[in-house]
Amino acid sequence: MRCAKYKKQIDLMQDGALDQASTAKLQAHLDECIKCRAYQQQALKLRELMLSAPRPQVPSWLHHQ
């Protein structure tokens, strides 16, 4: 169950919403836990894909709604 807590913290860290003390504890856990390191790498790849995806075109008529 410990890893579930850290997975949430990985997401918070990527959003810049994790405090310094929690980040240090998370990093210590990542140094020892291969499953959480794998989750972190997958989350980073997903974030990169989402940020690099083209933005959809919004129809002009929708701007007036």
PyMOL Python script that loads the backbone (N, CA, C, O; Angstrom):
from pymol import cmd

cmd.read_pdbstr("""\
ATOM      1  N   MET A   1       0.833  -1.202   0.000  1.00  0.00           N
ATOM      2  CA  MET A   1       0.000   0.000   0.000  1.00  0.00           C
ATOM      3  C   MET A   1       0.870   1.255   0.000  1.00  0.00           C
ATOM      4  O   MET A   1       0.424   2.330  -0.400  1.00  0.00           O
ATOM      5  N   ARG A   2       2.079   1.112   0.440  1.00  0.00           N
ATOM      6  CA  ARG A   2       2.987   2.250   0.491  1.00  0.00           C
ATOM      7  C   ARG A   2       3.191   2.863  -0.893  1.00  0.00           C
ATOM      8  O   ARG A   2       3.257   4.084  -1.033  1.00  0.00           O
ATOM      9  N   CYS A   3       3.290   2.013  -1.911  1.00  0.00           N
ATOM     10  CA  CYS A   3       3.545   2.516  -3.259  1.00  0.00           C
ATOM     11  C   CYS A   3       2.377   3.351  -3.781  1.00  0.00           C
ATOM     12  O   CYS A   3       2.595   4.286  -4.551  1.00  0.00           O
ATOM     13  N   ALA A   4       1.166   3.041  -3.389  1.00  0.00           N
ATOM     14  CA  ALA A   4       0.009   3.827  -3.845  1.00  0.00           C
ATOM     15  C   ALA A   4       0.159   5.282  -3.405  1.00  0.00           C
ATOM     16  O   ALA A   4      -0.154   6.199  -4.164  1.00  0.00           O
ATOM     17  N   LYS A   5       0.631   5.485  -2.199  1.00  0.00           N
ATOM     18  CA  LYS A   5       0.860   6.842  -1.686  1.00  0.00           C
ATOM     19  C   LYS A   5       1.935   7.539  -2.512  1.00  0.00           C
ATOM     20  O   LYS A   5       1.801   8.714  -2.854  1.00  0.00           O
ATOM     21  N   TYR A   6       2.990   6.817  -2.828  1.00  0.00           N
ATOM     22  CA  TYR A   6       4.090   7.418  -3.578  1.00  0.00           C
ATOM     23  C   TYR A   6       3.700   7.709  -5.025  1.00  0.00           C
ATOM     24  O   TYR A   6       4.184   8.677  -5.611  1.00  0.00           O
ATOM     25  N   LYS A   7       2.843   6.892  -5.598  1.00  0.00           N
ATOM     26  CA  LYS A   7       2.386   7.166  -6.969  1.00  0.00           C
ATOM     27  C   LYS A   7       1.621   8.483  -7.022  1.00  0.00           C
ATOM     28  O   LYS A   7       1.768   9.251  -7.974  1.00  0.00           O
ATOM     29  N   LYS A   8       0.815   8.744  -6.018  1.00  0.00           N
ATOM     30  CA  LYS A   8       0.112  10.029  -5.952  1.00  0.00           C
ATOM     31  C   LYS A   8       1.114  11.172  -5.810  1.00  0.00           C
ATOM     32  O   LYS A   8       0.951  12.235  -6.408  1.00  0.00           O
ATOM     33  N   GLN A   9       2.151  10.934  -5.010  1.00  0.00           N
ATOM     34  CA  GLN A   9       3.164  11.969  -4.819  1.00  0.00           C
ATOM     35  C   GLN A   9       3.980  12.210  -6.090  1.00  0.00           C
ATOM     36  O   GLN A   9       4.404  13.337  -6.347  1.00  0.00           O
ATOM     37  N   ILE A  10       4.200  11.168  -6.881  1.00  0.00           N
ATOM     38  CA  ILE A  10       4.899  11.334  -8.160  1.00  0.00           C
ATOM     39  C   ILE A  10       4.115  12.289  -9.041  1.00  0.00           C
ATOM     40  O   ILE A  10       4.686  13.184  -9.663  1.00  0.00           O
ATOM     41  N   ASP A  11       2.817  12.097  -9.090  1.00  0.00           N
ATOM     42  CA  ASP A  11       1.967  12.986  -9.892  1.00  0.00           C
ATOM     43  C   ASP A  11       2.022  14.419  -9.365  1.00  0.00           C
ATOM     44  O   ASP A  11       2.114  15.368 -10.144  1.00  0.00           O
ATOM     45  N   LEU A  12       1.964  14.572  -8.055  1.00  0.00           N
ATOM     46  CA  LEU A  12       2.044  15.908  -7.457  1.00  0.00           C
ATOM     47  C   LEU A  12       3.391  16.560  -7.748  1.00  0.00           C
ATOM     48  O   LEU A  12       3.457  17.755  -8.037  1.00  0.00           O
ATOM     49  N   MET A  13       4.461  15.776  -7.670  1.00  0.00           N
ATOM     50  CA  MET A  13       5.790  16.312  -7.933  1.00  0.00           C
ATOM     51  C   MET A  13       5.892  16.813  -9.372  1.00  0.00           C
ATOM     52  O   MET A  13       6.467  17.872  -9.622  1.00  0.00           O
ATOM     53  N   GLN A  14       5.340  16.060 -10.311  1.00  0.00           N
ATOM     54  CA  GLN A  14       5.384  16.473 -11.711  1.00  0.00           C
ATOM     55  C   GLN A  14       4.602  17.756 -11.944  1.00  0.00           C
ATOM     56  O   GLN A  14       4.906  18.522 -12.858  1.00  0.00           O
ATOM     57  N   ASP A  15       3.602  17.983 -11.118  1.00  0.00           N
ATOM     58  CA  ASP A  15       2.812  19.214 -11.225  1.00  0.00           C
ATOM     59  C   ASP A  15       3.432  20.361 -10.435  1.00  0.00           C
ATOM     60  O   ASP A  15       2.918  21.480 -10.456  1.00  0.00           O
ATOM     61  N   GLY A  16       4.528  20.091  -9.742  1.00  0.00           N
ATOM     62  CA  GLY A  16       5.174  21.125  -8.935  1.00  0.00           C
ATOM     63  C   GLY A  16       4.433  21.423  -7.649  1.00  0.00           C
ATOM     64  O   GLY A  16       4.588  22.499  -7.073  1.00  0.00           O
ATOM     65  N   ALA A  17       3.625  20.470  -7.193  1.00  0.00           N
ATOM     66  CA  ALA A  17       2.777  20.700  -6.025  1.00  0.00           C
ATOM     67  C   ALA A  17       3.210  19.895  -4.798  1.00  0.00           C
ATOM     68  O   ALA A  17       2.433  19.726  -3.858  1.00  0.00           O
ATOM     69  N   LEU A  18       4.446  19.401  -4.808  1.00  0.00           N
ATOM     70  CA  LEU A  18       4.919  18.607  -3.678  1.00  0.00           C
ATOM     71  C   LEU A  18       5.999  19.392  -2.938  1.00  0.00           C
ATOM     72  O   LEU A  18       6.936  19.906  -3.549  1.00  0.00           O
ATOM     73  N   ASP A  19       5.859  19.479  -1.622  1.00  0.00           N
ATOM     74  CA  ASP A  19       6.830  20.252  -0.839  1.00  0.00           C
ATOM     75  C   ASP A  19       8.196  19.560  -0.820  1.00  0.00           C
ATOM     76  O   ASP A  19       8.323  18.390  -1.180  1.00  0.00           O
ATOM     77  N   GLN A  20       9.195  20.297  -0.399  1.00  0.00           N
ATOM     78  CA  GLN A  20      10.580  19.838  -0.456  1.00  0.00           C
ATOM     79  C   GLN A  20      10.821  18.593   0.406  1.00  0.00           C
ATOM     80  O   GLN A  20      11.521  17.674  -0.019  1.00  0.00           O
ATOM     81  N   ALA A  21      10.256  18.560   1.593  1.00  0.00           N
ATOM     82  CA  ALA A  21      10.452  17.410   2.486  1.00  0.00           C
ATOM     83  C   ALA A  21       9.833  16.148   1.893  1.00  0.00           C
ATOM     84  O   ALA A  21      10.437  15.076   1.933  1.00  0.00           O
ATOM     85  N   SER A  22       8.629  16.279   1.343  1.00  0.00           N
ATOM     86  CA  SER A  22       7.964  15.130   0.728  1.00  0.00           C
ATOM     87  C   SER A  22       8.707  14.678  -0.522  1.00  0.00           C
ATOM     88  O   SER A  22       8.784  13.483  -0.806  1.00  0.00           O
ATOM     89  N   THR A  23       9.250  15.629  -1.263  1.00  0.00           N
ATOM     90  CA  THR A  23      10.031  15.292  -2.454  1.00  0.00           C
ATOM     91  C   THR A  23      11.265  14.484  -2.066  1.00  0.00           C
ATOM     92  O   THR A  23      11.619  13.527  -2.756  1.00  0.00           O
ATOM     93  N   ALA A  24      11.914  14.854  -0.983  1.00  0.00           N
ATOM     94  CA  ALA A  24      13.097  14.120  -0.517  1.00  0.00           C
ATOM     95  C   ALA A  24      12.732  12.693  -0.113  1.00  0.00           C
ATOM     96  O   ALA A  24      13.453  11.751  -0.441  1.00  0.00           O
ATOM     97  N   LYS A  25      11.619  12.530   0.596  1.00  0.00           N
ATOM     98  CA  LYS A  25      11.166  11.190   0.989  1.00  0.00           C
ATOM     99  C   LYS A  25      10.807  10.367  -0.240  1.00  0.00           C
ATOM    100  O   LYS A  25      11.127   9.181  -0.321  1.00  0.00           O
ATOM    101  N   LEU A  26      10.140  11.004  -1.194  1.00  0.00           N
ATOM    102  CA  LEU A  26       9.775  10.314  -2.428  1.00  0.00           C
ATOM    103  C   LEU A  26      11.031   9.866  -3.173  1.00  0.00           C
ATOM    104  O   LEU A  26      11.094   8.735  -3.655  1.00  0.00           O
ATOM    105  N   GLN A  27      12.015  10.729  -3.270  1.00  0.00           N
ATOM    106  CA  GLN A  27      13.247  10.378  -3.975  1.00  0.00           C
ATOM    107  C   GLN A  27      13.942   9.195  -3.305  1.00  0.00           C
ATOM    108  O   GLN A  27      14.474   8.318  -3.985  1.00  0.00           O
ATOM    109  N   ALA A  28      13.938   9.171  -1.980  1.00  0.00           N
ATOM    110  CA  ALA A  28      14.528   8.043  -1.253  1.00  0.00           C
ATOM    111  C   ALA A  28      13.783   6.752  -1.587  1.00  0.00           C
ATOM    112  O   ALA A  28      14.402   5.702  -1.758  1.00  0.00           O
ATOM    113  N   HIS A  29      12.470   6.830  -1.678  1.00  0.00           N
ATOM    114  CA  HIS A  29      11.677   5.655  -2.041  1.00  0.00           C
ATOM    115  C   HIS A  29      11.976   5.230  -3.478  1.00  0.00           C
ATOM    116  O   HIS A  29      12.133   4.041  -3.755  1.00  0.00           O
ATOM    117  N   LEU A  30      12.054   6.195  -4.387  1.00  0.00           N
ATOM    118  CA  LEU A  30      12.341   5.878  -5.786  1.00  0.00           C
ATOM    119  C   LEU A  30      13.707   5.222  -5.948  1.00  0.00           C
ATOM    120  O   LEU A  30      13.896   4.392  -6.836  1.00  0.00           O
ATOM    121  N   ASP A  31      14.650   5.586  -5.101  1.00  0.00           N
ATOM    122  CA  ASP A  31      15.984   4.985  -5.153  1.00  0.00           C
ATOM    123  C   ASP A  31      15.947   3.490  -4.854  1.00  0.00           C
ATOM    124  O   ASP A  31      16.833   2.746  -5.274  1.00  0.00           O
ATOM    125  N   GLU A  32      14.911   3.051  -4.123  1.00  0.00           N
ATOM    126  CA  GLU A  32      14.824   1.651  -3.710  1.00  0.00           C
ATOM    127  C   GLU A  32      13.720   0.859  -4.402  1.00  0.00           C
ATOM    128  O   GLU A  32      13.749  -0.371  -4.371  1.00  0.00           O
ATOM    129  N   CYS A  33      12.756   1.519  -5.018  1.00  0.00           N
ATOM    130  CA  CYS A  33      11.573   0.821  -5.539  1.00  0.00           C
ATOM    131  C   CYS A  33      11.530   0.869  -7.067  1.00  0.00           C
ATOM    132  O   CYS A  33      11.279   1.919  -7.658  1.00  0.00           O
ATOM    133  N   ILE A  34      11.774  -0.265  -7.688  1.00  0.00           N
ATOM    134  CA  ILE A  34      11.797  -0.326  -9.145  1.00  0.00           C
ATOM    135  C   ILE A  34      10.405  -0.091  -9.744  1.00  0.00           C
ATOM    136  O   ILE A  34      10.284   0.493 -10.821  1.00  0.00           O
ATOM    137  N   LYS A  35       9.365  -0.541  -9.052  1.00  0.00           N
ATOM    138  CA  LYS A  35       8.004  -0.361  -9.574  1.00  0.00           C
ATOM    139  C   LYS A  35       7.618   1.116  -9.616  1.00  0.00           C
ATOM    140  O   LYS A  35       7.011   1.574 -10.584  1.00  0.00           O
ATOM    141  N   CYS A  36       7.965   1.848  -8.586  1.00  0.00           N
ATOM    142  CA  CYS A  36       7.639   3.277  -8.572  1.00  0.00           C
ATOM    143  C   CYS A  36       8.504   4.050  -9.560  1.00  0.00           C
ATOM    144  O   CYS A  36       8.047   5.027 -10.154  1.00  0.00           O
ATOM    145  N   ARG A  37       9.751   3.619  -9.741  1.00  0.00           N
ATOM    146  CA  ARG A  37      10.601   4.268 -10.755  1.00  0.00           C
ATOM    147  C   ARG A  37      10.017   4.056 -12.141  1.00  0.00           C
ATOM    148  O   ARG A  37      10.017   4.971 -12.966  1.00  0.00           O
ATOM    149  N   ALA A  38       9.517   2.847 -12.402  1.00  0.00           N
ATOM    150  CA  ALA A  38       8.888   2.559 -13.691  1.00  0.00           C
ATOM    151  C   ALA A  38       7.637   3.419 -13.869  1.00  0.00           C
ATOM    152  O   ALA A  38       7.395   3.956 -14.950  1.00  0.00           O
ATOM    153  N   TYR A  39       6.843   3.547 -12.801  1.00  0.00           N
ATOM    154  CA  TYR A  39       5.651   4.398 -12.864  1.00  0.00           C
ATOM    155  C   TYR A  39       6.038   5.840 -13.159  1.00  0.00           C
ATOM    156  O   TYR A  39       5.388   6.506 -13.966  1.00  0.00           O
ATOM    157  N   GLN A  40       7.088   6.323 -12.513  1.00  0.00           N
ATOM    158  CA  GLN A  40       7.540   7.695 -12.730  1.00  0.00           C
ATOM    159  C   GLN A  40       7.952   7.900 -14.192  1.00  0.00           C
ATOM    160  O   GLN A  40       7.621   8.924 -14.790  1.00  0.00           O
ATOM    161  N   GLN A  41       8.662   6.945 -14.760  1.00  0.00           N
ATOM    162  CA  GLN A  41       9.093   7.063 -16.151  1.00  0.00           C
ATOM    163  C   GLN A  41       7.891   7.068 -17.097  1.00  0.00           C
ATOM    164  O   GLN A  41       7.855   7.843 -18.053  1.00  0.00           O
ATOM    165  N   GLN A  42       6.912   6.208 -16.832  1.00  0.00           N
ATOM    166  CA  GLN A  42       5.698   6.185 -17.654  1.00  0.00           C
ATOM    167  C   GLN A  42       4.942   7.498 -17.530  1.00  0.00           C
ATOM    168  O   GLN A  42       4.451   8.032 -18.525  1.00  0.00           O
ATOM    169  N   ALA A  43       4.847   8.013 -16.332  1.00  0.00           N
ATOM    170  CA  ALA A  43       4.134   9.275 -16.112  1.00  0.00           C
ATOM    171  C   ALA A  43       4.839  10.424 -16.824  1.00  0.00           C
ATOM    172  O   ALA A  43       4.183  11.303 -17.383  1.00  0.00           O
ATOM    173  N   LEU A  44       6.173  10.422 -16.806  1.00  0.00           N
ATOM    174  CA  LEU A  44       6.932  11.462 -17.506  1.00  0.00           C
ATOM    175  C   LEU A  44       6.717  11.383 -19.017  1.00  0.00           C
ATOM    176  O   LEU A  44       6.542  12.405 -19.681  1.00  0.00           O
ATOM    177  N   LYS A  45       6.731  10.163 -19.552  1.00  0.00           N
ATOM    178  CA  LYS A  45       6.504   9.987 -20.992  1.00  0.00           C
ATOM    179  C   LYS A  45       5.103  10.454 -21.380  1.00  0.00           C
ATOM    180  O   LYS A  45       4.925  11.122 -22.399  1.00  0.00           O
ATOM    181  N   LEU A  46       4.115  10.100 -20.569  1.00  0.00           N
ATOM    182  CA  LEU A  46       2.746  10.521 -20.848  1.00  0.00           C
ATOM    183  C   LEU A  46       2.628  12.035 -20.808  1.00  0.00           C
ATOM    184  O   LEU A  46       1.978  12.630 -21.667  1.00  0.00           O
ATOM    185  N   ARG A  47       3.243  12.655 -19.829  1.00  0.00           N
ATOM    186  CA  ARG A  47       3.213  14.120 -19.712  1.00  0.00           C
ATOM    187  C   ARG A  47       3.844  14.762 -20.944  1.00  0.00           C
ATOM    188  O   ARG A  47       3.302  15.721 -21.493  1.00  0.00           O
ATOM    189  N   GLU A  48       4.993  14.234 -21.381  1.00  0.00           N
ATOM    190  CA  GLU A  48       5.661  14.764 -22.565  1.00  0.00           C
ATOM    191  C   GLU A  48       4.778  14.634 -23.802  1.00  0.00           C
ATOM    192  O   GLU A  48       4.690  15.559 -24.608  1.00  0.00           O
ATOM    193  N   LEU A  49       4.123  13.480 -23.949  1.00  0.00           N
ATOM    194  CA  LEU A  49       3.224  13.277 -25.087  1.00  0.00           C
ATOM    195  C   LEU A  49       2.061  14.261 -25.060  1.00  0.00           C
ATOM    196  O   LEU A  49       1.697  14.834 -26.087  1.00  0.00           O
ATOM    197  N   MET A  50       1.488  14.448 -23.890  1.00  0.00           N
ATOM    198  CA  MET A  50       0.351  15.359 -23.776  1.00  0.00           C
ATOM    199  C   MET A  50       0.762  16.799 -24.075  1.00  0.00           C
ATOM    200  O   MET A  50       0.024  17.538 -24.727  1.00  0.00           O
ATOM    201  N   LEU A  51       1.939  17.193 -23.598  1.00  0.00           N
ATOM    202  CA  LEU A  51       2.397  18.560 -23.828  1.00  0.00           C
ATOM    203  C   LEU A  51       2.800  18.805 -25.278  1.00  0.00           C
ATOM    204  O   LEU A  51       2.734  19.936 -25.758  1.00  0.00           O
ATOM    205  N   SER A  52       3.216  17.754 -25.974  1.00  0.00           N
ATOM    206  CA  SER A  52       3.646  17.919 -27.359  1.00  0.00           C
ATOM    207  C   SER A  52       2.508  17.717 -28.364  1.00  0.00           C
ATOM    208  O   SER A  52       2.681  17.981 -29.554  1.00  0.00           O
ATOM    209  N   ALA A  53       1.362  17.258 -27.898  1.00  0.00           N
ATOM    210  CA  ALA A  53       0.229  17.023 -28.798  1.00  0.00           C
ATOM    211  C   ALA A  53      -0.293  18.350 -29.341  1.00  0.00           C
ATOM    212  O   ALA A  53      -0.334  19.348 -28.621  1.00  0.00           O
ATOM    213  N   PRO A  54      -0.689  18.360 -30.611  1.00  0.00           N
ATOM    214  CA  PRO A  54      -1.237  19.599 -31.165  1.00  0.00           C
ATOM    215  C   PRO A  54      -2.567  19.944 -30.500  1.00  0.00           C
ATOM    216  O   PRO A  54      -3.352  19.066 -30.141  1.00  0.00           O
ATOM    217  N   ARG A  55      -2.789  21.212 -30.350  1.00  0.00           N
ATOM    218  CA  ARG A  55      -4.058  21.665 -29.770  1.00  0.00           C
ATOM    219  C   ARG A  55      -5.144  21.592 -30.846  1.00  0.00           C
ATOM    220  O   ARG A  55      -4.902  21.922 -32.007  1.00  0.00           O
ATOM    221  N   PRO A  56      -6.326  21.162 -30.452  1.00  0.00           N
ATOM    222  CA  PRO A  56      -7.409  21.082 -31.440  1.00  0.00           C
ATOM    223  C   PRO A  56      -7.853  22.479 -31.880  1.00  0.00           C
ATOM    224  O   PRO A  56      -7.789  23.438 -31.111  1.00  0.00           O
ATOM    225  N   GLN A  57      -8.293  22.569 -33.105  1.00  0.00           N
ATOM    226  CA  GLN A  57      -8.825  23.824 -33.624  1.00  0.00           C
ATOM    227  C   GLN A  57     -10.250  24.005 -33.102  1.00  0.00           C
ATOM    228  O   GLN A  57     -11.075  23.097 -33.203  1.00  0.00           O
ATOM    229  N   VAL A  58     -10.525  25.152 -32.560  1.00  0.00           N
ATOM    230  CA  VAL A  58     -11.865  25.459 -32.055  1.00  0.00           C
ATOM    231  C   VAL A  58     -12.611  26.201 -33.157  1.00  0.00           C
ATOM    232  O   VAL A  58     -12.117  27.205 -33.671  1.00  0.00           O
ATOM    233  N   PRO A  59     -13.805  25.715 -33.528  1.00  0.00           N
ATOM    234  CA  PRO A  59     -14.572  26.407 -34.568  1.00  0.00           C
ATOM    235  C   PRO A  59     -14.848  27.860 -34.168  1.00  0.00           C
ATOM    236  O   PRO A  59     -15.087  28.159 -32.998  1.00  0.00           O
ATOM    237  N   SER A  60     -14.811  28.740 -35.144  1.00  0.00           N
ATOM    238  CA  SER A  60     -14.989  30.167 -34.858  1.00  0.00           C
ATOM    239  C   SER A  60     -16.346  30.460 -34.215  1.00  0.00           C
ATOM    240  O   SER A  60     -16.450  31.353 -33.374  1.00  0.00           O
ATOM    241  N   TRP A  61     -17.377  29.723 -34.599  1.00  0.00           N
ATOM    242  CA  TRP A  61     -18.696  29.979 -34.032  1.00  0.00           C
ATOM    243  C   TRP A  61     -18.724  29.671 -32.535  1.00  0.00           C
ATOM    244  O   TRP A  61     -19.553  30.217 -31.807  1.00  0.00           O
ATOM    245  N   LEU A  62     -17.831  28.807 -32.076  1.00  0.00           N
ATOM    246  CA  LEU A  62     -17.803  28.444 -30.671  1.00  0.00           C
ATOM    247  C   LEU A  62     -17.181  29.550 -29.813  1.00  0.00           C
ATOM    248  O   LEU A  62     -17.464  29.637 -28.618  1.00  0.00           O
ATOM    249  N   HIS A  63     -16.352  30.380 -30.404  1.00  0.00           N
ATOM    250  CA  HIS A  63     -15.754  31.494 -29.667  1.00  0.00           C
ATOM    251  C   HIS A  63     -16.813  32.492 -29.199  1.00  0.00           C
ATOM    252  O   HIS A  63     -16.599  33.209 -28.220  1.00  0.00           O
ATOM    253  N   HIS A  64     -17.934  32.542 -29.880  1.00  0.00           N
ATOM    254  CA  HIS A  64     -18.983  33.516 -29.566  1.00  0.00           C
ATOM    255  C   HIS A  64     -19.997  32.978 -28.568  1.00  0.00           C
ATOM    256  O   HIS A  64     -20.935  33.687 -28.202  1.00  0.00           O
ATOM    257  N   GLN A  65     -19.830  31.767 -28.132  1.00  0.00           N
ATOM    258  CA  GLN A  65     -20.781  31.156 -27.194  1.00  0.00           C
ATOM    259  C   GLN A  65     -20.568  31.654 -25.794  1.00  0.00           C
ATOM    260  O   GLN A  65     -21.280  31.243 -24.878  1.00  0.00           O
TER     261      GLN A  65
END
""", "prot")
cmd.dss("prot")
cmd.show_as("cartoon", "prot")
cmd.util.cbc("prot")
cmd.orient("prot")
